[in-house]
Amino acid sequence: MAVETESLLLDAAQVAALLTVSRSHLFTMMQNGEFPIEKLRLGGSVRYRRTDVDRWVLAGCPAAARWAATNRGK
């Protein structure tokens, strides 16, 4: 599956592809607090802001507590 580079909102499969991990590994990361990006609910769908994912990766993929401290007030 190709990830659209211009998408503003990504579903879990697109985020996993972007991070080069499996979808199930992404969900494990979410459960363990290793992927702290806030999800958006749009009707019955869940999406993630591409800009948030990009910022998290550029910050070195910090765990939830460190990410929250880094982004306080944003």
Secondary structure, 3 states (H helix, E strand, C coil): CCCCCCCCEECHHHHHHHHCCCHHHHHHHHHCCCCCCCCEEECCEEEEEHHHHHHHHHCCCCCHHHHHHHCCCC
